[in-house]
């Protein structure tokens, strides 16, 4: 599959089949994250792979989204250094982990898997469930599995609404 096809086919999956994710597919998804660029190439992250049913249910409750527990895998994307601010004033962890998680979502499409980027969750509860140190920050939870339903059309703004050239235009 070409990258642009993966981008077009990627969607947020909220219904998963119970089939386990084959180890080779899971490793490719995680390898995609490992290869992602990061500020100063520091890779100040850790990915916690959760396959235990009880822990997935606890994470689902911490996110207030029951479908998270349906996925046979949930990956927690964790910043090891949330204090690192780039020269532009933006926290490096937010950008670095956004790139890495996006790499995972696109590789998942290539592998026939679905994902849903979860940013709404209770930080403290997730840290407790996964024994994540206080100084770290969980940036996203990523359910991963085979979609149980067919993709519908994406609703997106027009190109002209989101792009301007040479200067910002309203």
C-alpha positions as CSV (number, residue, x, y, z in Angstrom):
1,X,0.0,0.0,0.0
2,X,1.2,3.5,-0.8
3,X,1.5,6.0,2.1
4,X,-1.2,8.2,0.6
5,X,-3.6,5.2,0.4
6,X,-2.9,4.5,4.1
7,X,-3.6,8.2,4.9
8,X,-6.9,8.0,3.0
9,X,-7.9,4.7,4.6
10,X,-7.0,5.6,8.2
11,X,-10.0,6.2,10.4
12,X,-10.9,6.1,14.1
13,X,-12.1,2.5,14.9
14,X,-14.5,2.1,17.8
15,X,-15.5,-1.5,17.3
16,X,-13.0,-4.3,17.3
17,X,-13.1,-8.0,16.6
18,X,-11.8,-10.1,19.5
19,X,-9.1,-11.8,17.3
20,X,-5.6,-11.4,18.8
21,X,-3.1,-9.2,16.9
22,X,-0.4,-11.4,15.4
23,X,3.0,-10.7,17.0
24,X,4.6,-9.8,13.6
25,X,1.9,-7.1,12.9
26,X,2.3,-5.7,16.4
27,X,6.0,-5.5,16.1
28,X,5.8,-3.7,12.8
29,X,3.4,-1.1,14.3
30,X,5.8,-0.6,17.2
31,X,8.8,-0.5,14.9
32,X,7.1,2.3,13.0
33,X,7.0,4.3,16.2
34,X,10.7,3.5,17.0
35,X,11.7,4.9,13.6
36,X,9.8,8.2,14.0
37,X,11.8,11.4,14.3
38,X,12.0,13.3,17.5
39,X,13.5,16.5,18.9
40,X,17.3,16.2,18.9
41,X,16.7,12.5,18.0
42,X,16.3,11.9,21.8
43,X,13.4,9.5,21.5
44,X,12.3,10.5,25.0
45,X,9.4,8.1,25.0
46,X,8.2,4.7,26.0
47,X,5.4,2.6,24.6
48,X,3.6,0.3,27.1
49,X,1.8,-2.5,25.3
50,X,-1.2,-3.8,27.2
51,X,-2.8,-7.1,26.2
52,X,-4.0,-8.2,29.6
53,X,-7.8,-8.2,29.5
54,X,-8.2,-6.8,33.1
55,X,-5.8,-4.0,32.5
56,X,-7.4,-3.1,29.2
57,X,-10.7,-2.8,31.0
58,X,-9.2,-0.6,33.7
59,X,-7.7,1.6,31.0
60,X,-11.1,1.7,29.3
61,X,-12.7,2.9,32.5
62,X,-9.9,5.5,33.0
63,X,-10.8,6.8,29.6
64,X,-14.6,6.6,30.1
65,X,-14.8,4.8,26.7
66,X,-15.9,1.2,26.9
67,X,-14.8,0.3,23.3
68,X,-11.1,0.7,24.4
69,X,-11.4,-2.6,26.3
70,X,-12.7,-4.4,23.1
71,X,-9.4,-4.0,21.3
72,X,-7.0,-6.9,22.0
73,X,-4.1,-4.4,22.4
74,X,-3.9,-0.9,23.9
75,X,-0.6,1.0,23.6
76,X,0.1,3.8,26.0
77,X,2.4,6.5,24.6
78,X,4.5,7.9,27.4
79,X,6.7,10.9,27.5
80,X,9.8,10.4,29.6
81,X,10.7,14.2,29.7
82,X,7.5,16.3,29.5
83,X,9.6,19.4,30.6
84,X,11.6,19.6,27.4
85,X,10.5,22.8,25.5
86,X,11.6,23.3,21.9
87,X,13.1,26.7,20.8
88,X,9.7,27.6,19.4
89,X,8.1,27.4,22.8
90,X,6.2,24.2,22.2
91,X,6.7,21.1,24.4
92,X,8.7,18.6,22.5
93,X,6.8,15.6,23.9
94,X,3.5,16.7,22.3
95,X,5.1,16.9,18.9
96,X,7.4,13.9,19.2
97,X,4.7,11.5,20.4
98,X,2.2,12.9,17.9
99,X,4.6,11.9,15.1
100,X,5.3,8.5,16.6
101,X,1.7,7.6,17.3
102,X,0.7,8.8,13.8
103,X,3.4,6.5,12.4
104,X,1.8,3.6,14.3
105,X,-1.7,4.5,13.1
106,X,-0.5,4.4,9.4
107,X,1.4,1.2,9.8
108,X,-1.7,-0.3,11.4
109,X,-3.6,0.5,8.3
110,X,-1.0,-1.3,6.2
111,X,-1.3,-4.3,8.5
112,X,-5.1,-4.4,8.2
113,X,-5.5,-3.2,11.7
114,X,-7.5,-0.3,13.2
115,X,-6.7,2.3,15.8
116,X,-8.4,5.2,17.6
117,X,-6.3,8.0,19.1
118,X,-7.5,8.4,22.7
119,X,-6.6,11.7,24.4
120,X,-9.5,11.8,26.9
121,X,-8.4,9.8,29.9
122,X,-7.6,10.3,33.6
123,X,-3.8,10.8,33.6
124,X,-3.4,9.7,37.3
125,X,-5.5,6.6,36.9
126,X,-3.6,5.4,33.8
127,X,-0.3,6.1,35.5
128,X,-1.4,4.0,38.5
129,X,-2.7,1.1,36.3
130,X,0.5,0.9,34.3
131,X,3.0,1.8,37.1
132,X,4.2,4.9,35.2
133,X,6.5,7.2,37.2
134,X,5.1,10.5,38.3
135,X,7.6,12.6,36.3
136,X,6.4,11.0,33.1
137,X,3.2,12.0,31.1
138,X,0.9,9.7,29.2
139,X,0.1,11.4,25.9
140,X,-2.2,9.0,24.3
141,X,-3.8,5.6,24.5
142,X,-4.0,3.7,21.2
143,X,-6.4,0.7,21.0
144,X,-5.2,-1.6,18.3
145,X,-7.0,-4.5,16.6
146,X,-9.0,-5.7,13.6
147,X,-12.0,-3.5,12.9
148,X,-15.4,-5.1,13.4
149,X,-17.1,-2.8,11.0
150,X,-16.6,-1.2,7.6
151,X,-15.3,2.3,7.1
152,X,-17.7,5.1,6.3
153,X,-16.7,8.2,4.3
154,X,-14.5,10.8,6.0
155,X,-15.9,14.3,6.6
156,X,-13.1,16.8,6.0
157,X,-13.0,20.5,5.3
158,X,-12.1,21.6,1.7
159,X,-8.5,22.2,0.8
160,X,-9.2,26.0,0.4
161,X,-10.5,26.2,4.0
162,X,-7.3,24.8,5.6
163,X,-4.5,26.0,3.3
164,X,-3.2,29.5,2.5
165,X,0.0,30.4,0.7
166,X,2.6,33.0,1.7
167,X,0.6,34.4,4.6
168,X,-2.2,33.5,7.0
169,X,-5.6,34.3,5.5
170,X,-9.1,34.0,7.1
